[in-house]
Amino acid sequence: MAAPITFCSFCCSFASKTFSNLTSATHFALSFPHPKFNGFIWSSQDRTFTSSRIFAKFEKFQGDPPQDSPEYATSQFQTQQQTSPEDDSCLPSDLEGAVRQSSESSGLFVSSGGMRAIVELLIPQLQFLDDEGAQAELWELSRIFLDTLIEETGCQRVKAIFPDAGAAALLKYQWRDAAFGFSSLSDRKPVESEDEIVVMVVPDYQMLESVKRIASDLSGEPPRPLIMWNPRLISEDVGVGINVRNLRRYFLSTFTTVYSMRPLPEGAVFRCYPGAWKVFYDDRDRPNRYLLAKEFNRRPDAEELEIIFGNVHEKSEQEPTLFNQAAGLFASLNRFIKVISK
């Protein structure tokens, strides 16, 4: 696994990569990006807190602070003070925990009769797969997801479909003890009749026709569950044309997002089946925690997020910062994008 990264260096690094690669053909967004915060993770220099800040709920994502640091002492003190469930108690404490949690929610969905599911971990470090070690980390996380899914469902006929034949062959060789089957989107027959649950690992837009064909085949008699894990079916190179709108309307709309976690500059959007969609914002009185802003029975849109985080800024009674001004600019732009993409 790749070495952990501190929250601030993690965000700053991602921001620099995002701005320098907006037009790169090798980088593409995950399937359901929220327009308001699509790819923009801002440097802590534009924020109202110090650069040493670390979210306690995600400290395992970014690496634990040294035990002799003020942040460590603060987080330890706060942990000792907590005697009742917090607003953010449903959030995972690290990336591996999020993967296990997503697999548990997928297993519950499938066991309840669900047929088409999407799991999305919209973590910046998982978006740029050409970074050194990024693909290896992604495959290891997918292994955790698949193993946990087998444990949760008791199913012994799980088929994992990887993006290409090379990755499938390599992982099959490395994971000779795996309890699931291997295939790729480019295989002539990626799914066998005896497969009971199919998991597509990071399917991308270049193989969209194969994805749709497999989904259609699995809808036959008897229907079999299909889980898309971190799909990348919408490329930023494609834009918001009619093909993307049709993809969302006629294909992706047939799936249920059973798990979604998206850290934002000042909070997070989270959903874990069968629970509601939840929007969290930073607790300014307890710098290392989140507060629940609102729950939704569907994915909150950009306008609703703008209202929530706008209200938080008003309550803070702070002067407008560079971050706030830039966020307002992008909110206006995203309202335009939202209109033309309907």
C-alpha positions in Angstrom: 0.0 0.0 0.0 1.1 3.6 -0.7 2.4 5.6 2.2 -0.2 7.8 4.0 -0.3 11.5 3.1 -1.1 14.4 5.4 -4.4 16.2 4.7 -2.9 19.5 3.7 -0.1 18.2 1.5 -2.6 15.8 0.1 -5.1 18.5 -0.9 -2.4 20.9 -2.2 -0.8 18.2 -4.3 -4.2 17.2 -5.8 -5.1 20.9 -6.5 -1.9 21.4 -8.5 -2.5 18.2 -10.5 -6.1 19.2 -11.1 -5.3 22.6 -12.6 -2.4 21.3 -14.6 -4.4 18.4 -16.1 -7.8 19.8 -16.8 -7.3 19.1 -20.5 -5.2 16.0 -20.3 -6.7 12.9 -22.0 -5.2 10.6 -19.4 -7.2 12.0 -16.5 -10.9 11.6 -16.2 -13.4 12.2 -13.5 -15.4 9.6 -11.5 -18.9 8.9 -12.6 -21.0 11.2 -10.5 -19.0 14.3 -9.7 -20.9 17.1 -7.8 -20.7 20.1 -10.1 -20.0 22.6 -7.4 -16.8 20.9 -6.2 -15.9 19.0 -9.3 -12.2 18.4 -8.8 -11.3 21.6 -6.9 -9.7 20.9 -3.6 -8.2 24.2 -2.3 -4.9 24.8 -0.6 -5.1 25.5 3.1 -3.5 28.9 2.4 -6.9 30.0 1.1 -8.7 28.7 4.2 -9.5 30.3 7.5 -7.7 27.6 9.6 -4.0 26.9 10.0 -2.0 24.6 7.7 -1.4 22.0 10.4 -5.1 21.1 10.7 -6.0 17.4 10.3 -9.5 16.0 10.3 -9.8 13.4 13.1 -12.4 11.3 11.2 -10.1 10.9 8.3 -6.7 10.9 10.0 -5.9 7.4 8.7 -6.5 8.7 5.2 -3.8 11.3 5.6 -1.5 9.8 8.1 -1.4 10.1 11.9 0.4 13.2 13.4 3.5 12.5 15.5 2.7 11.6 19.1 4.5 14.6 20.4 2.7 17.1 18.1 -0.1 19.4 19.3 -2.5 17.8 16.8 -2.0 14.4 18.4 -2.5 15.7 21.9 -5.7 17.6 20.9 -7.2 14.6 19.1 -6.4 12.3 22.0 -8.0 14.7 24.4 -11.1 15.0 22.3 -11.3 11.2 22.0 -11.3 10.8 25.7 -14.0 13.5 26.1 -16.4 11.7 23.8 -19.0 9.7 25.7 -21.9 9.7 23.3 -22.3 9.1 19.5 -21.3 12.1 17.4 -23.0 13.5 14.3 -20.1 12.1 12.3 -19.9 8.7 13.9 -21.2 7.0 10.7 -18.1 8.2 8.8 -15.2 5.8 8.4 -11.9 6.5 10.1 -9.7 5.5 7.2 -9.7 4.5 3.6 -9.7 0.8 4.2 -12.5 1.2 6.7 -14.5 3.0 4.0 -13.9 0.2 1.5 -15.1 -2.4 4.0 -18.1 -0.3 4.9 -19.0 0.1 1.2 -18.7 -3.7 0.7 -21.0 -4.3 3.7 -23.6 -1.9 2.3 -23.3 -3.6 -1.1 -23.8 -7.0 0.5 -26.9 -5.7 2.3 -28.3 -4.3 -0.9 -27.8 -7.5 -2.8 -29.1 -9.7 0.0 -32.3 -7.5 0.0 -32.9 -8.2 -3.7 -31.1 -5.3 -5.3 -29.7 -5.9 -8.7 -27.7 -2.9 -9.8 -25.4 -1.0 -7.4 -22.7 1.7 -7.6 -20.0 2.3 -5.0 -18.1 5.5 -5.4 -15.2 6.6 -3.2 -14.5 10.1 -4.6 -11.1 10.4 -2.9 -8.6 12.5 -4.8 -5.8 10.0 -4.4 -7.9 7.4 -6.3 -8.6 9.7 -9.3 -5.2 9.8 -10.9 -4.2 6.3 -11.7 -1.0 7.2 -13.6 0.6 8.4 -10.3 3.3 6.1 -9.0 1.8 3.3 -7.0 -1.8 4.5 -7.4 -3.0 1.5 -9.5 -1.4 -1.0 -7.0 -3.2 0.7 -4.2 -6.5 0.7 -6.1 -6.2 -3.0 -6.8 -5.4 -3.8 -3.2 -8.5 -1.8 -2.1 -10.6 -3.7 -4.6 -9.4 -7.0 -3.1 -10.6 -5.8 0.3 -14.0 -5.0 -1.2 -14.4 -8.3 -2.9 -13.2 -10.4 0.0 -15.6 -8.5 2.4 -18.5 -8.9 -0.1 -18.0 -12.7 -0.1 -18.0 -12.7 3.7 -21.2 -10.5 3.9 -23.2 -12.4 1.3 -21.8 -15.9 1.7 -21.7 -16.1 -2.1 -18.9 -18.3 -3.5 -19.5 -17.4 -7.2 -18.3 -13.8 -7.3 -16.8 -12.6 -10.6 -14.5 -9.6 -10.6 -14.2 -7.8 -14.0 -11.2 -5.6 -14.4 -10.7 -2.8 -17.0 -8.3 -4.7 -19.2 -6.9 -8.2 -19.8 -3.4 -7.3 -18.6 -4.6 -6.2 -15.1 -6.9 -9.2 -14.8 -4.0 -11.6 -15.7 -1.5 -10.0 -13.4 -3.9 -9.9 -10.4 -5.0 -13.5 -11.0 -1.3 -14.5 -10.8 -0.6 -12.5 -7.7 -3.9 -13.4 -5.9 -3.8 -17.2 -6.5 -5.6 -17.7 -3.2 -8.6 -15.4 -4.2 -12.1 -16.8 -3.6 -13.5 -14.9 -6.6 -13.1 -15.3 -10.4 -11.2 -13.0 -12.8 -12.0 -11.5 -16.2 -11.8 -8.3 -18.1 -14.1 -6.0 -20.0 -12.2 -6.9 -23.2 -12.8 -10.7 -22.8 -15.0 -12.3 -25.3 -17.1 -13.9 -22.5 -16.4 -12.1 -19.2 -19.3 -13.6 -17.4 -20.1 -17.3 -17.1 -23.5 -18.8 -16.4 -22.5 -20.0 -13.0 -21.4 -16.5 -11.8 -23.9 -15.3 -9.2 -22.6 -11.7 -8.4 -20.6 -9.6 -10.8 -18.3 -6.7 -9.7 -16.9 -4.3 -12.3 -13.7 -2.8 -10.9 -13.2 0.8 -12.1 -15.0 0.4 -15.5 -14.1 3.3 -17.7 -15.8 5.2 -20.5 -13.6 3.7 -23.2 -15.3 0.3 -22.5 -18.8 1.7 -22.1 -20.4 -0.5 -24.7 -18.9 -3.6 -23.0 -20.2 -2.4 -19.7 -23.7 -1.9 -21.1 -23.7 -5.2 -22.9 -22.7 -7.1 -19.7 -25.3 -5.2 -17.7 -28.0 -6.2 -20.2 -26.9 -9.9 -20.2 -27.1 -10.0 -16.4 -30.7 -8.7 -16.6 -31.9 -11.9 -18.2 -33.4 -14.9 -16.5 -32.5 -15.4 -13.8 -31.3 -11.8 -13.1 -27.9 -11.5 -11.3 -26.6 -8.6 -9.3 -24.1 -6.2 -10.8 -22.0 -3.8 -8.7 -19.9 -1.1 -10.3 -17.0 -0.2 -8.0 -15.7 3.3 -8.6 -17.0 3.6 -12.2 -15.3 6.2 -14.5 -17.9 6.2 -17.2 -18.1 9.9 -17.8 -14.9 11.6 -19.0 -14.2 15.3 -18.7 -13.0 15.1 -22.3 -16.5 14.1 -23.4 -18.2 17.2 -21.8 -21.9 17.5 -21.2 -23.2 16.5 -24.6 -26.2 14.4 -25.5 -24.3 11.1 -25.2 -23.6 11.9 -21.5 -27.1 13.0 -20.8 -28.5 9.8 -22.4 -26.0 7.7 -20.4 -27.2 9.3 -17.2 -30.9 9.1 -18.1 -31.1 5.6 -19.6 -28.3 3.6 -18.0 -26.9 5.1 -14.8 -30.4 5.9 -13.5 -31.1 2.2 -13.3 -28.4 1.8 -10.6 -28.6 2.6 -6.9 -25.7 4.4 -5.3 -25.4 2.2 -2.3 -22.2 3.9 -1.0 -20.7 7.3 -1.7 -18.1 9.3 0.2 -16.8 12.6 -1.1 -14.7 14.8 1.1 -15.2 18.5 0.4 -13.1 21.5 1.3 -15.3 22.3 4.3 -17.2 19.1 4.9 -18.3 15.9 3.2 -21.2 14.2 1.4 -21.9 10.7 2.5 -24.3 7.9 1.8 -24.2 4.3 3.1 -27.2 2.0 2.2 -29.8 1.8 3.5 -29.2 5.2 5.2 -30.0 8.6 3.8 -27.6 11.0 2.0 -25.9 13.2 4.6 -24.1 16.5 4.2 -21.5 17.3 6.9 -19.7 20.6 7.6 -16.7 21.4 9.8 -17.3 21.9 13.4 -15.6 25.2 14.1 -15.8 24.7 17.9 -14.1 21.3 17.6 -11.6 21.6 14.8 -11.2 17.9 14.3 -14.9 16.9 13.9 -17.8 17.3 11.5 -21.4 18.3 12.2 -24.4 17.0 10.3 -26.0 19.8 8.2 -28.8 18.0 6.5 -30.1 14.6 5.3 -31.7 13.8 1.9 -33.5 10.9 0.5 -31.5 11.4 -2.8 -28.2 12.8 -3.8 -28.0 16.5 -2.9 -27.5 18.7 -6.0 -25.1 21.6 -6.4 -27.6 24.2 -5.5 -28.5 22.5 -2.2 -24.8 22.2 -1.3 -24.3 25.9 -2.1 -27.1 26.8 0.2 -25.9 24.6 3.0 -22.3 25.8 2.9 -23.4 29.4 2.3 -25.4 29.3 5.5 -22.4 27.9 7.4 -20.3 30.8 6.2 -23.0 33.3 7.3 -23.1 31.7 10.8 -19.3 32.0 11.1 -19.5 35.8 10.8 -16.2 35.9 9.0 -15.0 38.3 6.3 -15.0 36.9 2.8 -11.8 35.0 2.1 -10.2 34.2 -1.3 -11.7 30.7 -1.0 -15.2 32.0 -0.4 -15.0 34.4 -3.4 -13.6 31.7 -5.7 -16.3 29.2 -4.5 -19.0 31.8 -5.4 -17.5 32.2 -8.9 -17.5 28.4 -9.5 -21.0 28.1 -8.1 -22.3 30.6 -10.7 -20.4 28.7 -13.5 -21.8 25.3 -12.2 -25.4 26.6 -12.3 -24.9 27.3 -16.0 -23.4 23.8 -16.5 -26.3 22.3 -14.6 -28.8 24.0 -17.0 -27.2 22.9 -20.2 -26.7 19.4 -19.0 -30.3 18.7 -18.3 
